[in-house]
Amino acid sequence: MTRMRITVLISVAVVAAAGLGVGLAVAASGSGTQAPAAAAAAPGSPPYSYYRSMMSRYYGGSSMMGGSGTDQQMMGMAGYRWMFGGASAPGWMQGTDMPGSMMGTGTDTGMVMGQLWANAPGPRVSAGQAAQLGGQIPAGARIDRAAKAITFSTTTVRLAVVASPVGGPDETFRIAGLVNPAITVPAGAKVRIQVVNADPDTAHGLVVTASQNISSPMPMMTSHPAFTGSAVWFLGNPTTAGMHTATLTFTASTPGTYHYVCPVPGHAQEGMTGTFTVGNSS
């Protein structure tokens, strides 16, 4: 198997390790809400159709659509569900036994994922809109630029997050003009976060997690969503059609200190993370 094919397998398996089944569903719907795996794999659905189209480019076209052995596992309906965390998936796909040698391909997984899903269906914004969103001051927020902190006093929270913004530090988030700011919201707040991937050649996403292991090289395996709907696992590279965007919608129901991180392998480890505190705002 070629290095590129191995890397493609790893990229898809990394998504599966997060229990996704919705990596494509998120891209197709623009929602951070976890969708049932069965719905994501429905025949004719945009996620499954795009998956088949993408994989066929790397595995010999029609031979992958209904062959036997590995081919059928990779491209058939049962194989799709298996690749996206089905019960019969090997342990390393579920994050329980990931061999380090599998990541030693010399290829940035985020770059591979970004290329594979660049043309995936889903909402987009222009470069100008992304720049505006990255500097937008959210309603009901107090901005402390010296402390790099954003504190909300309202129970309705709306903010935009731009990943690797143009003109800013690479592998960072821009929120209200700040780089990786600390965010505080009241307990019980209804939170809506629009995420935009502005990086020209690498996939990015965002997950709010209770995990303290924010330096993990494989955050998709360790940084499970803290709240239902608090994750968009990845967005593909921008194209001439615009920059991919998706929206997380969740209730910050439990007080505590959490983190928001980019779940693409290696990105949180490189500093693409910030604190997300749920508690009474002062």
C-alpha positions as CSV (number, residue, x, y, z in Angstrom):
1,M,0.0,0.0,0.0
2,T,1.4,3.4,-0.9
3,R,2.3,6.1,1.7
4,M,-0.6,8.3,0.5
5,R,-3.1,5.4,0.8
6,I,-1.8,4.6,4.3
7,T,-2.2,8.3,5.2
8,V,-5.7,8.5,3.8
9,L,-6.6,5.4,5.9
10,I,-5.1,7.1,9.0
11,S,-7.0,10.3,8.3
12,V,-10.3,8.6,8.1
13,A,-9.6,6.3,11.0
14,V,-8.6,9.3,13.2
15,V,-12.1,10.7,12.5
16,A,-13.6,7.3,13.3
17,A,-11.7,7.2,16.6
18,A,-13.7,10.2,17.8
19,G,-16.9,8.3,17.2
20,L,-17.7,10.7,14.4
21,G,-19.9,9.0,11.9
22,V,-20.8,12.7,11.5
23,G,-17.5,14.2,10.3
24,L,-19.1,14.5,6.9
25,A,-22.6,15.1,8.4
26,V,-21.2,18.2,10.2
27,A,-19.7,19.5,6.9
28,A,-23.0,18.8,5.1
29,S,-25.3,20.4,7.6
30,G,-23.2,23.1,9.1
31,S,-24.4,21.9,12.6
32,G,-22.2,20.8,15.5
33,T,-25.0,18.6,16.7
34,Q,-24.1,14.9,16.8
35,A,-26.2,13.1,14.1
36,P,-26.9,9.3,14.2
37,A,-24.4,7.3,12.4
38,A,-27.1,5.5,10.4
39,A,-28.4,8.8,9.1
40,A,-24.9,9.9,8.1
41,A,-24.5,6.6,6.2
42,A,-27.9,6.6,4.5
43,P,-27.6,5.6,0.8
44,G,-27.6,8.7,-1.3
45,S,-26.9,11.0,1.6
46,P,-24.3,13.8,0.9
47,P,-21.8,12.4,3.5
48,Y,-21.8,8.8,2.2
49,S,-21.8,9.9,-1.4
50,Y,-18.9,12.2,-0.8
51,Y,-17.1,9.5,1.1
52,R,-17.4,7.1,-1.8
53,S,-16.3,9.7,-4.3
54,M,-13.3,10.7,-2.3
55,M,-12.1,7.2,-1.5
56,S,-12.6,6.0,-5.1
57,R,-10.0,8.6,-6.2
58,Y,-7.4,6.7,-4.1
59,Y,-8.5,3.2,-4.4
60,G,-9.0,2.5,-8.1
61,G,-12.4,3.8,-8.9
62,S,-15.2,1.3,-9.4
63,S,-13.1,-1.6,-8.0
64,M,-13.7,-0.1,-4.6
65,M,-17.4,0.2,-4.9
66,G,-18.4,-3.4,-4.6
67,G,-15.3,-5.6,-4.5
68,S,-14.3,-8.1,-1.9
69,G,-12.0,-8.1,1.1
70,T,-10.4,-4.8,2.0
71,D,-12.1,-3.0,-1.0
72,Q,-15.6,-3.9,0.2
73,Q,-14.7,-2.9,3.8
74,M,-13.5,0.4,2.6
75,M,-16.3,1.4,0.2
76,G,-19.4,-0.6,1.0
77,M,-22.2,0.5,3.4
78,A,-21.1,-1.9,6.1
79,G,-17.5,-0.7,5.5
80,Y,-18.5,2.9,5.8
81,R,-20.1,2.3,9.2
82,W,-17.1,0.2,10.3
83,M,-14.7,3.0,9.3
84,F,-16.7,5.5,11.3
85,G,-16.6,3.7,14.7
86,G,-18.9,0.7,14.3
87,A,-18.9,-2.0,17.0
88,S,-16.6,-4.3,14.9
89,A,-14.0,-1.6,14.3
90,P,-10.5,-2.6,15.5
91,G,-9.4,-1.2,18.8
92,W,-6.9,1.3,17.3
93,M,-9.7,2.9,15.4
94,Q,-11.6,3.5,18.6
95,G,-8.6,5.1,20.3
96,T,-7.8,2.1,22.6
97,D,-4.7,0.8,20.9
98,M,-3.3,3.3,18.4
99,P,0.2,2.1,17.2
100,G,2.6,4.9,17.0
101,S,4.1,3.5,13.9
102,M,0.9,4.2,12.0
103,M,1.4,7.9,12.4
104,G,4.9,7.8,11.0
105,T,4.1,8.5,7.4
106,G,5.9,11.9,7.3
107,T,2.6,13.5,6.1
108,D,0.6,16.1,8.2
109,T,-2.7,14.4,8.8
110,G,-4.4,17.8,8.9
111,M,-3.1,18.7,5.5
112,V,-4.4,15.3,4.1
113,M,-7.8,15.8,5.7
114,G,-8.0,19.4,4.5
115,Q,-7.4,18.3,0.9
116,L,-9.8,15.4,1.0
117,W,-12.7,17.4,2.3
118,A,-12.0,20.7,0.5
119,N,-14.9,20.2,-1.9
120,A,-17.3,18.6,0.7
121,P,-20.8,20.0,0.8
122,G,-21.7,22.6,3.4
123,P,-22.0,26.3,4.1
124,R,-19.2,28.7,3.3
125,V,-18.2,32.3,3.8
126,S,-16.0,34.6,1.8
127,A,-12.5,35.7,2.9
128,G,-13.9,39.2,3.6
129,Q,-16.7,37.7,5.8
130,A,-14.2,35.6,7.6
131,A,-12.0,38.6,8.4
132,Q,-15.1,40.5,9.7
133,L,-16.1,37.5,11.9
134,G,-12.7,37.2,13.4
135,G,-12.8,40.8,14.7
136,Q,-16.5,40.8,15.6
137,I,-17.3,41.9,19.2
138,P,-20.0,39.6,20.5
139,A,-23.1,41.1,22.1
140,G,-23.2,41.0,25.9
141,A,-19.5,40.4,26.1
142,R,-16.8,42.3,28.1
143,I,-13.5,42.3,26.3
144,D,-10.2,42.5,28.3
145,R,-7.5,42.8,25.7
146,A,-4.7,43.0,28.1
147,A,-5.8,39.7,29.8
148,K,-6.9,38.2,26.5
149,A,-10.3,37.4,28.0
150,I,-13.9,37.5,26.9
151,T,-16.6,37.4,29.6
152,F,-20.3,37.1,28.9
153,S,-23.0,38.4,31.2
154,T,-25.9,37.2,29.2
155,T,-27.3,33.7,29.1
156,T,-27.4,33.8,25.3
157,V,-23.9,33.6,23.9
158,R,-23.1,34.2,20.2
159,L,-19.5,34.3,19.0
160,A,-17.4,33.5,15.9
161,V,-14.1,31.6,15.8
162,V,-11.8,31.8,12.9
163,A,-9.1,29.1,12.6
164,S,-5.6,30.1,11.4
165,P,-6.9,33.6,10.2
166,V,-5.2,35.4,7.3
167,G,-2.5,37.7,8.7
168,G,-2.5,36.1,12.1
169,P,-0.3,33.4,13.8
170,D,-0.7,30.0,12.3
171,E,-2.3,27.2,14.3
172,T,-4.4,29.7,16.4
173,F,-7.9,30.8,16.8
174,R,-9.1,34.4,16.4
175,I,-12.1,35.5,18.5
176,A,-13.1,39.1,18.8
177,G,-9.7,40.1,17.4
178,L,-7.9,38.1,20.2
179,V,-5.7,35.1,19.8
180,N,-6.9,32.0,21.8
181,P,-8.7,34.2,24.4
182,A,-10.0,32.8,27.7
183,I,-13.8,32.7,27.5
184,T,-16.3,32.8,30.4
185,V,-20.0,32.2,30.1
186,P,-22.7,32.0,32.8
187,A,-23.9,28.5,33.8
188,G,-26.9,27.5,31.8
189,A,-26.0,29.8,28.9
190,K,-27.2,28.8,25.4
191,V,-24.1,28.9,23.3
192,R,-23.8,29.3,19.6
193,I,-20.3,29.3,18.1
194,Q,-19.7,29.8,14.4
195,V,-16.4,28.2,13.3
196,V,-14.6,29.1,10.1
197,N,-11.5,27.4,8.6
198,A,-9.4,30.1,7.0
199,D,-6.2,28.0,6.7
200,P,-5.4,27.6,3.0
201,D,-3.9,24.1,3.3
202,T,-4.9,22.4,6.5
203,A,-8.1,21.1,8.1
204,H,-9.2,22.6,11.5
205,G,-12.1,22.2,13.9
206,L,-13.2,23.1,17.4
207,V,-14.4,21.1,20.4
208,V,-15.2,22.3,23.9
209,T,-13.9,19.5,26.2
210,A,-13.6,18.7,29.9
211,S,-10.3,16.9,29.2
212,Q,-7.2,18.4,30.8
213,N,-5.0,16.6,28.4
214,I,-4.9,19.5,26.0
215,S,-1.3,18.8,24.9
216,S,-2.3,15.4,23.5
217,P,-1.0,14.8,19.9
218,M,-4.3,13.0,19.2
219,P,-7.0,15.2,20.7
220,M,-9.8,13.5,18.7
221,M,-9.2,10.5,20.9
222,T,-8.8,12.3,24.3
223,S,-10.9,15.5,24.0
224,H,-14.5,14.2,24.0
225,P,-17.2,17.0,23.8
226,A,-18.1,18.4,27.2
227,F,-21.7,19.2,26.1
228,T,-24.0,17.7,23.5
229,G,-23.3,19.6,20.3
230,S,-20.0,21.2,21.4
231,A,-17.8,19.8,18.6
232,V,-17.2,20.3,14.9
233,W,-14.4,17.8,14.3
234,F,-12.9,19.3,11.1
235,L,-13.6,21.6,8.2
236,G,-11.8,21.2,4.8
237,N,-9.5,23.6,3.0
238,P,-11.0,26.8,1.5
239,T,-11.6,26.8,-2.2
240,T,-12.7,29.4,-4.8
241,A,-16.2,28.7,-3.5
242,G,-15.3,30.1,-0.1
243,M,-14.2,29.0,3.4
244,H,-16.0,26.1,5.1
245,T,-18.0,27.1,8.2
246,A,-20.1,25.2,10.7
247,T,-22.0,26.1,13.9
248,L,-21.9,24.5,17.3
249,T,-25.0,24.9,19.4
250,F,-25.1,23.7,23.0
251,T,-26.1,24.5,26.6
252,A,-23.2,25.2,29.0
253,S,-25.1,23.3,31.7
254,T,-22.4,22.3,34.2
255,P,-20.1,24.9,35.9
256,G,-16.4,24.3,35.6
257,T,-13.2,25.0,33.7
258,Y,-13.1,23.5,30.2
259,H,-10.9,24.0,27.1
260,Y,-11.7,24.6,23.5
261,V,-9.2,22.9,21.2
262,C,-8.6,22.1,17.6
263,P,-9.2,18.3,17.5
264,V,-7.1,17.8,14.3
265,P,-4.0,15.7,15.3
266,G,-1.1,17.8,16.6
267,H,-2.9,21.2,16.5
268,A,-3.8,21.5,20.2
269,Q,-0.3,20.3,21.0
270,E,1.0,23.3,19.0
271,G,-1.0,25.7,21.0
272,M,-4.4,25.8,19.2
273,T,-6.4,25.9,22.4
274,G,-7.9,28.2,25.1
275,T,-9.9,28.0,28.3
276,F,-13.7,28.0,28.4
277,T,-15.1,28.6,31.9
278,V,-18.7,28.0,32.8
279,G,-19.8,29.9,36.0
280,N,-21.2,33.0,37.3
281,S,-19.8,36.1,35.4
282,S,-18.6,39.0,37.6
